[in-house]
Amino acid sequence: TLTATGGTTAFFDGYAEGNDVLNASSGSAAEDVVNLYNINLNQLTGYTIDNNKITITTAANETLTVNTTKDVTFRLADGAAYRAQMSDKTWQSA
């Protein structure tokens, strides 16, 4: 488990590294970024936005859970970026 301390926090996570939990900063207006440095979109098998939580599942059957109340941007290995918008529980290109 990793916890942000405020401001914009850059997390790094990768494929086949086990299940992880990130606690994003909630006291700042800044948006946290999760860098999935060796993961591409075709390696993701599920991604949900629930109340105060974003969960991503990989083809290796691992999960990354981000506990947050604000939007989080996910950057993939190929440079693509997607924002999880907590207000309406949707994904947008970032």
Phi, psi and omega per residue, in radians:
T1 nan 2.254 3.060
L2 -2.026 2.486 -3.111
T3 -2.214 2.286 3.079
A4 -1.300 2.684 -3.108
T5 -1.938 0.087 3.134
G6 2.173 2.844 -3.075
G7 1.176 -2.826 3.095
T8 -1.484 2.183 3.117
T9 -1.983 2.357 3.070
A10 -1.824 2.024 3.067
F11 -1.723 2.686 3.068
F12 -2.244 2.316 3.113
D13 -2.556 2.685 -3.067
G14 -2.412 2.969 -3.126
Y15 -1.235 2.458 3.100
A16 1.071 0.664 3.094
E17 -2.011 0.263 3.100
G18 1.552 3.120 3.124
N19 -1.414 2.379 -3.092
D20 -2.319 2.675 3.068
V21 -2.237 2.266 3.083
L22 -2.071 2.307 3.050
N23 -1.818 1.801 -3.094
A24 -1.265 2.739 3.127
S25 -1.238 2.387 -3.101
S26 -1.985 -0.229 -3.055
G27 -1.584 0.020 -3.061
S28 -2.099 2.686 3.073
A29 -1.372 -0.264 -3.121
A30 -1.192 2.591 -3.092
E31 -1.700 2.322 3.093
D32 -1.385 2.732 -3.129
V33 -2.204 2.320 3.043
V34 -1.927 2.015 3.121
N35 -1.618 1.935 3.101
L36 -1.645 1.420 -2.847
Y37 -1.170 -0.366 3.098
N38 -2.285 0.537 -3.132
I39 -2.126 2.312 3.033
N40 -1.930 2.874 -3.058
L41 -0.978 -0.649 -3.108
N42 -1.228 -0.140 3.092
Q43 -1.663 -0.019 3.111
L44 -1.715 2.246 -3.119
T45 -1.872 -0.214 3.114
G46 -2.867 2.573 3.107
Y47 -2.733 2.121 -3.100
T48 -2.253 2.639 3.038
I49 -2.100 2.020 3.108
D50 -2.025 -3.081 3.089
N51 -1.085 2.032 3.064
N52 1.093 0.397 -3.110
K53 -2.741 2.404 3.020
I54 -2.080 2.275 3.133
T55 -2.182 2.270 3.098
I56 -2.086 2.343 3.102
T57 -2.042 2.375 -3.140
T58 -1.764 2.936 3.091
A59 -1.117 -0.314 3.070
A60 -1.463 0.163 3.129
N61 1.074 0.628 3.068
E62 -1.879 2.719 3.107
T63 -2.134 2.551 2.965
L64 -2.086 2.086 3.127
T65 -1.951 2.238 3.088
V66 -2.001 1.984 3.073
N67 -1.507 2.087 -3.042
T68 -2.800 2.765 3.009
T69 -2.005 0.027 -3.113
K70 -2.274 2.988 -3.110
D71 -1.091 2.572 3.103
V72 -2.336 2.386 3.075
T73 -1.727 2.348 3.085
F74 -1.944 2.160 3.100
R75 -1.880 2.223 -3.114
L76 -1.626 2.943 -3.093
A77 -1.037 -0.571 -3.096
D78 -1.471 0.075 3.118
G79 1.674 -0.214 3.099
A80 -1.150 2.579 3.139
A81 -2.373 2.439 -3.138
Y82 -2.333 2.427 3.138
R83 -1.858 2.220 3.003
A84 -1.523 1.994 -3.113
Q85 -1.673 1.970 -3.043
M86 -1.235 -0.540 -3.050
S87 -1.089 -0.707 -3.129
D88 -2.113 0.179 3.055
K89 0.968 0.815 3.122
T90 -2.178 2.872 3.054
W91 -1.860 2.386 3.112
Q92 -2.289 2.625 2.990
S93 -1.134 2.437 -3.107
A94 -1.889 nan nan
